Amino acid sequence: MKHIYDDEASTLGDSFLKISALFFVGILILAFTTNPVATGTKEGERAPLLDGAAYAGNGWSSFDFSGQFDTSWDGNSSSHWVMLEFMDTDCPYCVRSADLYGEASEIFRDSNPEWNGAQVDFFASATQLDIQGHETSRAEIAAFRDKSTGYECAGQDCANRDGSAHDYVTYIDDIDQDNMDEWDIRGTPTYFLIQPDGIIAWVSNGGTNLGDVNGDGEQNTFIDAIVYLVTYDDAGGA
C-alpha cells in the first residue's frame, strides 16, 4: 500500500507543479503585455478621483468624476478633454483669472465654429485655504460661479469679480480640502489639462513648459496647453 500511496503522491505533485508553472507563465505574459498607468498628478499619470457635490447652475448634486473619461479613447476628436482648476473664492488671483477661465470655457467648445478642436469641459474644485479671511460656503461658491450678489469674494461682492458668469464651468465643493490633499495642491490657482482617457496631459505647476503657444504674451498658460495639445479634427489639421 505504501508503494501505491507514493505513486499517487508523485502524480499529484507533478500535476501541481505543471499547474503552478502555467499560472506563473500566465502572470509573466500579463505583466509584459500590459502597461499599467500609475495614478498621480504628474503628466502621463492617471488623474485621481474628485469627491464632493457639484454645482452647474441648478443646485448641488452628487458628482462622478470618473464618468468624464473613456479609458478606450483612441485619439479621436469627438471625445471631450477636461480642464480642471483648483481655486479658492477668496484667492485674489483666482478672482482676477476668473475672466479668462470663463472665456476659455466658452471658446473651446465643439459648438464654436471658430474652434476646430475637440471640446474641453471645464471644472473648478473650490476649496477654503487655511488663510485668515478665506472663509467660504456652497452659497459663496455658487455666487462666484454665477457672478451673483450677496456674498464676498476676496474682499468684494462676488457679482463684481472679473468676467461673466461661468455658465460652462462645473464647480465642485472641496471646502474640506480633501481633493486638494489628494491632488497635492500647494497653491491656487493650479490647472490640469486631462485627456479623454483620464491621463494628465499638462500641469501648470511644474509641468511641461510649452511657451507662449497662442501668442498672447503670456507663456505656459492653460490656454497654451489647450491650443497645443487638444486633438484637432481632420479639417483643422495638426
C-alpha positions in Angstrom: 0.0 0.0 0.0 2.9 2.3 0.7 4.2 2.0 -2.8 0.7 2.8 -4.3 0.5 5.9 -2.0 3.9 7.1 -3.2 2.9 6.8 -6.8 -0.3 8.7 -6.2 1.5 11.4 -4.3 4.1 11.7 -7.1 1.3 12.1 -9.7 -0.4 14.7 -7.7 2.8 16.6 -7.1 3.7 16.6 -10.8 0.2 17.9 -11.7 0.5 20.7 -9.1 3.9 21.7 -10.5 2.5 21.9 -14.0 -0.5 24.0 -13.0 1.8 26.3 -10.9 4.1 26.7 -13.9 1.3 27.5 -16.2 -0.1 30.0 -13.7 3.4 31.7 -13.4 3.8 31.9 -17.1 0.3 33.5 -17.4 1.3 36.1 -14.8 4.5 36.9 -16.8 2.6 37.2 -20.1 0.1 39.5 -18.4 2.9 41.6 -16.9 4.7 42.0 -20.2 1.6 42.6 -22.4 0.0 45.3 -20.2 1.2 48.8 -19.5 -0.4 49.9 -16.2 -0.5 53.7 -15.7 0.1 54.9 -12.2 -2.4 57.2 -10.6 -0.9 60.6 -9.7 -0.8 64.3 -10.5 2.1 64.4 -12.9 1.9 64.5 -16.7 1.4 61.0 -18.0 -0.3 59.7 -14.9 -3.9 58.8 -14.4 -5.8 61.6 -12.7 -7.1 60.8 -9.2 -10.8 61.0 -8.5 -12.6 64.1 -7.2 -15.0 63.8 -4.4 -17.8 66.2 -3.4 -21.1 67.6 -4.6 -21.1 69.6 -7.9 -22.9 72.8 -8.9 -23.5 73.6 -12.6 -26.2 76.3 -12.1 -29.1 74.1 -11.0 -28.4 73.2 -7.4 -25.8 70.9 -5.8 -25.8 67.2 -6.8 -23.6 64.1 -6.5 -20.7 64.0 -8.9 -18.8 61.2 -10.5 -15.6 62.4 -12.0 -14.7 59.0 -13.5 -17.8 59.4 -15.7 -16.0 62.1 -17.7 -13.4 59.7 -19.1 -13.2 56.9 -21.7 -10.3 54.6 -21.0 -10.6 53.1 -24.5 -10.1 56.5 -26.1 -8.2 56.1 -29.4 -7.2 59.8 -30.1 -10.4 60.8 -31.9 -11.5 64.4 -31.7 -15.1 63.5 -30.8 -14.2 62.7 -27.2 -14.1 65.5 -24.6 -11.0 66.7 -22.8 -11.1 68.1 -19.2 -9.6 71.3 -17.9 -9.5 71.4 -14.1 -8.8 74.4 -11.9 -8.1 74.2 -8.2 -9.2 77.5 -6.7 -10.4 79.5 -3.7 -13.2 82.0 -4.0 -11.2 84.3 -1.7 -8.0 84.0 -3.6 -7.3 87.4 -5.3 -5.5 85.8 -8.3 -8.4 83.3 -8.7 -10.8 86.2 -8.8 -8.7 88.1 -11.4 -8.2 85.0 -13.6 -12.0 84.2 -13.5 -12.4 86.3 -16.6 -10.0 84.2 -18.7 -11.2 80.9 -17.3 -14.8 81.7 -18.1 -14.0 83.0 -21.6 -12.0 79.8 -22.3 -14.9 77.6 -21.3 -17.0 79.3 -23.9 -14.3 79.2 -26.7 -13.1 75.6 -26.5 -16.5 74.0 -27.4 -17.3 71.9 -30.4 -20.3 74.2 -30.9 -17.9 77.2 -31.5 -17.3 77.4 -35.3 -14.0 79.2 -34.7 -12.6 76.3 -32.7 -11.7 73.2 -34.8 -10.6 71.0 -31.9 -12.3 68.6 -29.5 -14.5 70.1 -26.8 -12.9 70.8 -23.5 -15.1 70.5 -20.4 -14.2 73.0 -17.6 -14.3 72.2 -13.9 -13.3 74.1 -10.8 -12.6 72.4 -7.4 -13.3 75.2 -4.9 -11.6 74.9 -1.6 -11.1 77.0 1.6 -7.4 77.7 2.2 -6.1 77.9 5.7 -5.6 81.7 5.5 -7.2 84.3 7.6 -10.2 85.7 5.8 -10.6 82.8 3.5 -14.0 81.6 4.6 -16.4 80.1 2.0 -19.6 78.2 1.7 -21.5 76.4 -1.1 -23.6 79.6 -1.4 -20.4 81.7 -1.9 -19.1 79.2 -4.5 -22.4 79.4 -6.4 -22.2 83.2 -6.2 -18.7 83.1 -7.6 -19.7 80.9 -10.5 -22.9 82.7 -11.3 -21.5 86.2 -10.6 -24.4 86.9 -8.3 -24.6 89.4 -5.4 -24.8 88.9 -1.7 -21.5 87.1 -1.0 -18.0 88.4 -0.7 -15.2 87.0 -2.8 -11.7 88.3 -2.0 -12.9 91.4 -0.3 -15.6 92.4 -2.9 -19.1 91.3 -3.8 -18.9 88.2 -5.9 -21.0 90.0 -8.5 -18.1 92.4 -9.1 -15.5 89.8 -9.9 -13.9 90.0 -13.4 -15.6 88.3 -16.3 -19.0 87.0 -16.9 -21.0 84.1 -15.3 -19.3 80.7 -15.7 -22.2 79.0 -17.5 -19.9 76.3 -18.8 -17.9 75.6 -15.7 -18.9 72.9 -13.2 -17.9 73.8 -9.6 -17.0 71.0 -7.0 -17.3 71.5 -3.3 -13.8 71.0 -1.8 -14.3 73.2 1.3 -12.8 70.4 3.4 -9.7 70.3 1.2 -10.0 66.5 0.6 -9.5 66.9 -3.2 -6.7 69.4 -2.6 -4.8 67.0 -0.4 -5.4 64.1 -2.8 -4.0 66.1 -5.7 -1.2 67.5 -3.6 -2.1 71.1 -4.4 0.3 73.7 -2.9 -1.4 76.9 -4.1 -4.3 78.3 -6.1 -5.0 78.5 -8.9 -3.5 75.3 -10.2 -4.5 73.9 -13.6 -4.6 70.4 -15.1 -5.4 69.5 -18.7 -6.6 65.9 -18.8 -7.0 63.7 -21.9 -10.4 62.0 -22.6 -8.9 58.7 -21.2 -8.2 60.3 -17.9 -4.4 60.7 -18.4 -3.0 64.1 -17.3 -1.6 65.8 -20.4 -0.3 69.1 -18.8 0.1 70.6 -15.3 0.5 74.3 -14.7 2.8 73.8 -11.7 6.0 72.0 -12.6 4.7 70.6 -15.9 6.0 70.9 -19.4 7.0 74.4 -20.5 5.1 74.9 -23.7 5.9 78.6 -24.1 3.5 81.2 -25.5 1.7 79.0 -28.0 -1.2 81.2 -28.7 0.9 84.4 -28.9 -1.0 86.4 -26.2 2.2 87.5 -24.4 1.7 85.1 -21.5 3.8 81.9 -21.5 2.8 78.4 -20.5 -0.8 79.1 -19.6 -3.7 76.6 -19.7 -4.7 78.3 -22.9 -1.4 77.5 -24.5 -1.8 73.9 -23.3 -5.2 73.5 -24.9 -4.2 75.1 -28.2 -1.1 72.9 -28.4 -2.3 69.6 -27.0 -6.0 69.1 -27.7 -6.9 66.8 -30.5 -7.9 68.5 -33.8 -10.3 67.2 -36.3 -9.3 66.3 -39.9 -10.4 69.7 -41.1 -8.2 71.6 -38.7 -5.0 69.6 -39.3 -2.3 69.4 -36.6 
